[in-house]
Amino acid sequence: MDADLKESILGALEQVIDPELGIDIVNLGLVYDIEMTDEGKAIVTMTLTAMGCPLAGIIVDQVQLALKDLPEVKDTEVNIVWNPPWSKDRMSRYAKIALGIPD
């Protein structure tokens, strides 16, 4: 996948807000990897801030909806993983400032 497409996908994913924290999933560091198949399927590997998150289904739906408007993306698959475990260290400086977490 070229850099422009990856940037477009990440930009679209910044519209997906974690309902509990009010920060997007990219700045929270929840998105671990993005792949694109030759058929136009975007495969998003991500985690959640906590196992058993009751809003997991909503976040997955929002990821699929966010990528639907990109012409290069024909389909989206979201893989939720727990390794490596998410930690506050994965958050962007913006997210840490917004949540009042020291850098």
Summary of the structure (lengths in Angstrom):
residues: 103
radius of gyration: 13.4
end to end distance: 31.8
largest distance: 42.7
contacts: 275
relative contact order: 0.22
helix: 33%
strand: 19%
